[in-house]
Amino acid sequence: MSGTTRRAAVLGAAATLLAAPRLPRAQGTQIAIATGTTGGVYYPLGGGMANLMSRNIPGLSATVEVTGGSVANMQLLGAGRVGMAITQVDAAVDAVRGVERFRGRPVPARALAVLYTNRMQVVTTEASGIRTMEDLKGKRVSTGAPGSATELMAFRLIEAVGLDRDKDFRARERLSPAESTNAIKDGKLDVYFFVSGVPTSAVTDLAASPGIQIHLVDHARYVPQIVEKHGLVYFPEAIPAGTYPGQKTDNQQMSVGNIITVREDMPAEQASRILEVIWSGRAELAQVHAEARNFTLDKQKTAAAGVPWHPAAEAFWKGQGAQLA
């Protein structure tokens, strides 16, 4: 099979996985999965999960919901409007504790699985002149879509840098990654924050645009003070050079884990079956997005999950041989 034919086959498979969950069924259980914006990783990965569940669990029809991201996902889960949510650990911890955006409204969420790492990407261009986080002062920035974990994490990073999110920028937008990329192309934005797995399509789109040289701003040195205030949910990592077209150097940045969450009252049998299907189908999920390759047994740690396990998930992972402690 030629390279072109192989790429076409993979893209075709991904399109099928995304389309299939939207097909209605006449009877049976319906479950919606809260994902994220179409320019990120949650949406296609959630589509792949929904397809696996719909195909392999008799009587169950799963669909995906496009959302602003992790904060909105946990709010939807708390309201009972979705049955599953993909979320960053920081948003899940806040939701279960009933703090920050969830103050007074704790969410009865439990972890099903630890997925992959999300990377904070502070995206700009060489032409912007922005080289450090301090250089963002006076610039036009986007801190992420409303209700996203990008926004939550961006605010914490901006505070650690010593900037005021309401006073120190020429303009502050709340755009999705795809909207942010288009705004930079149109000369209406200087820099944007986006937290996701890598590579992510919106950043790739910007990096591959003719006449544009992207620059990812380093910020890992601020992690210790963020951890001191918000807990051990963040850690420093590097996005390797070459992850995006024209990316010349490693990007030293802040990362956070991703998990699948459900409500604590999900029946144990249903939770077990969902996990069995998703875990056995992880090779298929990797055809949708490469980050699914990082859904591994060694990542199933209680500390990494951040919130308590659903009892069925704890039993499942122990049965698979995971060392949860």
C-alpha positions, -999 to 999 in steps of 0.1 A, spaced: 0 0 0 14 34 -10 19 62 16 -10 82 0 -33 52 0 -24 43 36 -31 79 48 -64 79 30 -74 46 46 -65 60 81 -85 92 75 -114 72 62 -114 50 93 -113 81 115 -142 97 96 -162 65 100 -155 64 138 -166 100 142 -197 96 121 -209 63 135 -217 74 170 -243 98 157 -265 71 142 -296 67 163 -309 35 176 -345 26 181 -342 12 216 -317 6 244 -295 27 267 -282 61 255 -250 75 268 -234 108 259 -197 115 262 -186 151 269 -155 158 248 -142 192 237 -137 215 207 -133 200 173 -98 214 170 -85 193 199 -80 156 209 -109 149 231 -135 151 203 -120 126 179 -109 103 207 -144 105 223 -158 97 189 -137 66 187 -148 55 222 -184 60 213 -181 39 182 -164 11 201 -192 12 228 -220 13 203 -207 -16 183 -197 -39 211 -221 -33 240 -256 -47 231 -284 -23 236 -261 7 242 -259 37 219 -231 62 226 -228 97 212 -203 125 215 -209 161 227 -189 190 214 -181 212 244 -158 240 256 -137 214 274 -130 200 308 -147 225 331 -179 224 310 -176 186 308 -176 182 346 -205 206 349 -225 186 324 -216 154 343 -227 170 376 -260 180 360 -266 145 347 -267 157 311 -239 133 301 -229 99 313 -192 101 307 -166 129 304 -131 132 293 -114 158 314 -81 171 328 -72 160 363 -71 196 376 -107 203 366 -119 169 379 -102 176 413 -118 210 416 -152 195 406 -151 167 432 -139 192 459 -165 218 449 -140 246 446 -131 273 420 -157 271 392 -176 244 411 -178 262 444 -209 250 462 -217 225 435 -195 195 440 -197 168 413 -201 131 423 -175 121 398 -153 90 398 -124 79 376 -126 51 350 -92 54 335 -61 75 331 -55 84 295 -26 105 283 -8 137 291 -21 172 281 5 198 273 1 235 279 10 252 246 16 289 245 14 294 207 27 324 188 48 332 158 84 343 153 71 376 138 53 385 170 85 391 189 72 372 219 100 350 234 91 348 271 59 348 291 67 383 303 66 394 267 28 387 267 22 420 285 4 444 262 -3 417 236 -36 404 221 -41 369 237 -67 342 238 -69 322 270 -91 294 256 -128 287 251 -152 295 280 -156 264 302 -123 249 291 -95 235 312 -72 256 289 -88 287 305 -84 274 340 -47 264 334 -39 296 315 -52 318 344 -30 299 368 1 303 346 -6 340 340 -9 346 377 24 327 383 42 349 358 30 380 377 6 393 350 -30 405 356 -53 387 332 -78 416 331 -54 445 330 -21 435 314 -32 425 279 -42 448 250 -71 424 244 -80 390 259 -102 367 238 -118 334 247 -114 315 215 -112 278 206 -79 267 192 -92 267 156 -105 302 160 -73 313 176 -52 299 147 -74 318 122 -72 350 142 -33 348 142 -34 342 104 -57 372 100 -34 394 121 -60 398 149 -42 379 176 -7 376 188 -6 345 210 -29 318 224 -30 292 251 -42 257 244 -39 226 265 -41 193 247 -24 162 235 2 166 208 3 171 180 -31 189 178 -47 199 145 -51 236 152 -14 242 160 -3 220 131 -25 241 109 -8 273 120 26 258 118 21 245 83 7 279 70 28 295 43 49 324 55 44 315 92 71 303 116 56 292 149 71 297 183 61 278 214 68 299 246 87 281 274 71 283 308 81 252 328 100 272 354 67 285 368 54 250 376 68 248 412 49 279 424 17 268 406 20 234 423 26 251 457 -8 268 454 -29 243 435 -15 209 444 5 181 426 -16 180 395 9 197 372 44 187 362 71 200 338 76 182 304 90 190 270 73 190 236 101 176 214 114 197 185 97 187 153 64 179 168 50 206 147 62 218 112 91 243 117 94 237 155 131 241 159 136 235 196 121 215 225 93 235 243 97 234 281 61 235 293 36 225 320 16 192 317 -14 176 333 -30 142 331 -63 133 314 -89 109 327 -123 94 318 -148 102 345 -184 89 352 -209 96 379 -204 76 411 -239 61 406 -231 44 373 -240 7 377 -209 -14 382 -218 -38 354 -221 -9 329 -188 7 340 -170 -26 338 -183 -33 303 -174 2 290 -138 -2 303 -134 -37 288 -145 -24 254 -124 8 254 -93 -10 268 -95 -39 242 -101 -13 214 -71 10 222 -53 0 190 -83 12 171 -84 44 190 -47 50 181 -59 51 144 -80 81 154 -53 99 173 -18 90 182 -22 100 219 -43 68 224 -10 49 222 -2 65 256 -33 48 272 -12 22 290 -14 -1 321 14 17 339 -5 50 338 -33 35 359 -23 51 393 -45 64 420 -23 95 423 -25 101 386 -63 98 385 -66 126 411 -101 117 421 -114 84 436 -118 54 413 -153 41 405 -153 7 424 -158 -12 391 -127 6 376 -106 -2 406 -115 -39 403 -110 -39 366 -75 -24 367 -64 -47 395 -76 -76 374 -54 -64 346 -24 -64 369 -21 -26 374 -2 -14 405 -26 14 415 -7 26 445 
